[in-house]
Amino acid sequence: MLRTVSIVPAILTDNKQDYRAQVERINIFTRRVQIDVSDGIFTPTQTLDVTNIWWPKNWDTDLHLMAARPSEHVDTILKLGPSLCILHAEASEDLLPTFRVLKEAGIKVGVALLPSTFPGNVRSYIDEADHVLIFAGQLGVQGSQADLMQMEKIPLVRNMKPEVEIGWDGGVNMSNIRALTHADLDIINVGSAISQAENPAEVFQEFVAEIDKNGVVI
């Protein structure tokens, strides 16, 4: 059975002007967007703080929070009201209490797995999650090379929780989109390949067309 796959552009920046420019460019051609926020503690680099981000009201926003202690950002997350908030399994605190607070507020929760994290070791998070993000790039930056070996995690997660939404983040480009399309993913996040393109809308459509070539519904 063919699974519906969606291309979701990702925004990551430490500059307010660049952030606004990316929002305005992406708003032309899609409504689901992943916003990457890194705290400079869990990650080697820091982006705009979560208190400085925003998005259009009509967006279906995935907030990917790369933070050591996500519980410290809960009040801001609740005010922002993303559709989905993705936290890292490797954070320095138990994620389950934060998951419960977000779910009670009607926000879906996701768990991101770094390359070194085996899905079976964080099953309690996967059991509670609406979304599992297979992270295959470099924390806090765009334009890194994809570690395609991370695709081996996808069937493991799918066997644990068949209905969970599974996303991929890291190094997506036109040379590997076909492999990812057929890897039983639901979401493929694309960062620099779209955000740094001269014509982001055109590149977005090229990714969509490449998925269509492979017989997968977008």
C-alpha positions in Angstrom: 0.0 0.0 0.0 1.3 3.4 -1.0 1.7 5.9 1.9 0.9 9.6 1.5 4.2 11.6 1.7 4.4 15.3 2.3 7.3 17.7 1.7 7.5 20.1 4.6 9.9 23.1 4.4 12.0 23.8 7.4 13.2 27.2 8.8 16.3 27.6 10.9 18.1 30.9 11.5 19.6 33.1 14.2 18.5 36.4 12.4 15.1 38.1 12.8 15.2 39.7 9.4 16.1 36.4 7.7 13.4 34.6 9.7 10.8 37.0 8.4 12.0 36.7 4.9 11.9 32.9 5.0 8.3 33.0 6.4 7.2 35.4 3.7 8.7 33.3 0.9 7.4 29.9 2.2 3.9 31.3 2.9 3.4 31.6 -0.9 3.4 27.9 -1.6 2.7 25.8 1.6 0.9 25.8 4.9 2.7 23.1 6.8 6.2 24.2 7.9 8.7 23.0 10.5 10.4 25.7 12.5 13.7 24.6 14.1 14.8 26.2 17.3 18.1 25.3 19.0 19.2 26.5 22.5 23.0 26.4 22.1 23.2 24.0 25.0 21.8 20.8 23.6 23.2 22.0 20.2 26.5 23.5 19.3 24.8 26.6 17.8 21.9 28.8 18.8 19.1 30.0 16.7 16.5 32.6 17.4 15.1 32.0 20.9 11.7 30.4 21.0 10.3 33.7 22.4 11.3 35.5 19.2 9.5 33.2 16.7 6.1 33.5 15.2 4.2 32.3 12.1 1.1 33.1 10.1 -2.2 32.1 11.7 -3.1 29.8 8.8 0.0 27.7 9.2 0.0 24.1 10.4 3.3 24.5 12.3 5.7 21.8 13.5 7.9 23.3 16.2 11.2 21.3 16.5 12.7 22.3 19.8 16.3 21.2 20.2 16.7 22.0 23.8 18.3 20.4 26.8 15.4 21.2 29.1 12.3 21.6 27.1 10.1 21.9 30.2 11.6 25.4 30.7 10.0 26.5 27.4 6.5 25.1 28.0 4.8 28.4 28.8 6.1 29.9 25.5 5.1 26.8 23.5 1.6 27.0 24.9 1.3 30.7 23.9 2.6 30.0 20.4 0.2 27.1 20.0 2.0 24.9 17.3 0.1 22.0 15.8 2.9 19.7 16.7 5.9 20.1 19.1 8.9 17.8 18.6 11.3 17.3 21.5 14.5 15.3 21.5 14.7 11.9 23.3 18.2 12.8 24.3 17.2 15.9 26.3 18.5 16.0 29.9 15.1 15.5 31.5 12.1 13.1 31.3 9.9 14.2 28.4 6.7 12.5 29.5 5.5 15.3 31.9 6.0 17.9 29.2 4.2 15.6 26.7 1.2 15.5 29.0 1.0 19.2 29.5 1.2 19.9 25.7 -1.4 17.2 24.9 -3.8 18.6 27.5 -3.5 21.9 25.6 -4.4 20.2 22.3 -0.8 20.2 20.9 0.4 17.0 19.3 3.8 15.8 20.5 6.7 14.3 18.7 10.0 12.8 19.7 13.2 13.2 17.6 15.9 10.5 17.6 19.5 11.4 17.0 21.6 9.0 14.9 23.0 7.3 18.0 19.6 6.6 19.6 18.0 3.2 19.1 14.2 3.3 19.0 13.8 0.5 21.4 15.6 2.4 24.1 13.0 5.2 24.0 9.9 3.2 23.6 8.1 5.0 26.4 8.4 8.2 24.4 7.4 6.6 21.1 4.3 5.1 22.8 3.1 8.6 23.8 4.1 10.4 20.6 2.0 11.4 17.7 5.1 11.9 15.5 8.6 10.3 15.5 11.3 12.4 13.7 14.3 10.4 12.4 17.1 13.0 12.6 19.9 12.3 10.2 21.7 15.6 9.8 23.7 17.9 12.1 22.1 19.6 15.0 21.4 23.3 14.7 22.5 23.7 11.1 21.1 23.3 7.7 22.9 21.9 4.6 24.5 18.8 6.3 24.8 15.5 4.5 22.1 12.9 5.2 23.0 9.7 7.0 20.8 7.4 5.0 21.6 4.5 7.3 19.1 6.1 9.7 16.4 4.7 7.4 16.9 1.4 9.2 15.0 2.9 12.2 11.8 3.5 10.2 10.5 -0.1 10.2 11.5 -0.5 13.8 9.4 2.5 14.8 6.5 1.4 12.4 6.4 -2.0 14.1 6.3 -0.4 17.6 3.5 2.0 16.6 2.0 1.4 13.1 -0.2 4.5 13.1 2.4 7.0 14.3 3.5 9.8 11.8 7.1 9.3 10.9 9.2 12.2 9.7 12.8 12.6 8.3 15.0 15.6 8.9 18.5 16.1 7.6 20.3 16.4 4.3 17.3 16.0 1.9 18.1 16.9 -1.7 17.1 15.8 -5.2 19.6 13.0 -5.2 18.1 11.1 -2.2 14.5 12.1 -2.3 13.5 8.9 -4.2 15.1 6.6 -1.6 13.3 8.5 1.2 10.0 8.5 -0.6 10.0 4.7 -0.6 11.1 4.4 3.0 7.7 4.3 4.6 7.9 7.9 5.8 4.9 10.3 6.1 6.9 13.6 6.3 10.1 14.6 4.6 11.5 17.9 6.0 13.6 19.9 3.5 15.8 22.7 4.8 18.5 24.5 2.8 17.6 22.9 -0.5 14.4 25.0 -0.3 15.3 27.9 2.0 18.6 28.8 0.2 17.2 28.3 -3.3 16.8 31.3 -5.6 13.2 30.3 -6.2 12.0 28.3 -3.2 8.5 27.8 -4.6 9.9 26.3 -7.8 12.2 23.9 -5.9 9.3 22.9 -3.6 7.3 21.9 -6.7 10.3 20.0 -8.0 10.4 17.9 -4.9 6.6 17.3 -5.1 7.0 16.3 -8.8 9.8 13.9 -7.9 7.5 12.2 -5.4 4.7 12.0 -7.9 7.1 10.2 -10.3 7.5 7.5 -7.8 3.8 6.8 -7.6 3.4 8.2 -4.1 0.5 10.4 -3.3 1.3 14.0 -2.1 
